[in-house]
Amino acid sequence: GGAPGGGGKVTVRRSYPDFVWLRATLARECPTSLVPSLPEKEGLGSTDPGKVPRYADKRMADLQRFCQRVASHPELGARGELKAFLEARVWAMDQGGGMIAAATQMSSASVGRMLFTFTKDADEALRRMTGAGIDATDPEHQRFANLSLHTSRLEEHMQGAHEAVKRVVKRQEGVSGDYVELSSRFNELCQMSKMGDSLEEVYRSASQAFQEAGDVAKAQAEDDEMLMREPLRGLVLDIAAAKEVVKSREAALFQVVDAREAGSRLLKELEQAHLAMHQPAKPKTAFDLFRETFNDPEERVQALQLKAKASELAVADAERQLEEATVKTSSEMERFHQTTVLDVRGLLREHAKAQMDYHARMKAVWGSAMVSLEA
């Protein structure tokens, strides 16, 4: 990245837990912003030496893309945590204390879902909204309810697509293994052949063709893993994050409901205090006189009036925060929609190219086999 002073470039080293910390911090500090998901750590380091460089390059590219998306975000890109993450030459992971240690111990999938701390409050808000009749006083309630339902359905179907692609990858790996086994069988037949050169050559051609087909199928399984399964997993996590962004607005709505209810209780209490103060005079008992020394009716009314004014300010502040959350959430969900369209289009385009290449390579394998077998 660029040097803080603008003079050339510097190179900084960050580990995967550093990225986990950055994402968890941004998600916690910016609850109305959708923080992009991280590529998964598990599974990217293959035990196959031939696959390690490719998987490592893919993860590095995905992490760079994560940084670019965060940096281009109007709110996330301005955070001091991001600036320090990108520019600090000496990176002290202990600067955040126990929170960082906890975040680094979590898997990327867990971090993707551990987004905000107020989810419980948002869920409670949903339970209270019906009783409070909030849909009648909140003009945006139905729109956000529909948005929440749409996002939940989107998550359901994208999770289903992710599971389907996992099955495709396993099947393709199975096809590769079966072809390799066929190659081995025909190679053994070739070694055993005592019936002349012609049959031995047929066995040898078959063994070679099946081995090449197995290699092509294995490469396609790897492409499906990297070009389809991993991007779909990222989309699933991004959708989960989008659901939490919608809940951030619900949490703000809950604060409005809570502030209004508190204000209503104070007004009732104030009304009762006024009535008590203006009641016709009655003979007072010794206990009444003793109580008034600690609880003067006029002082109680004045105290409740002050609380009522503070409650009005609290309601106004909660309504202001709800308005801000509405604007931010609407903007964030529009950005999420545009990004999702680009991501889905991109992964399908890459998958289509990989499929065309796969079938072309298979056609070349069996075309060569046909020439050999017809000779």
Buried (B, 14 or more C-beta within 10 A) or exposed (E): EEEEEEEEEEEEEBEBBBBBBBBBBBBBBBBBBBBBBBBBBEEBEBEEEEBEEBBEEBBEEBBEEBBEBBBEBEBBEEBEBBEEBBBEEEBEEEEBEEEBEEBBEBEBBEBBBBBBEBBEBBBBBBEBBEEBEBEEEBEBBEEBBEBBEBBEEBBEEBBEBBEEBBEBBEEBBEBBBBBBEBBBBBBEBBEEBEEEEEEBBBBBBBBBBBBBBBBBBBBBBBBBBBBBBBBBBBBBBBBBBBBBBBBBBBBBBBBBBBBBEBBEEBBEBBEEBBEEEEEEEEEEEEEEEEEEEEEEBEEBBEEBBEBBEEBBEBBEEBBEBBEEBBEBBBBBBEBBEEBBEEBBEEBEEBBEEBBEBBEEBBEEBBEBBEEBEEE
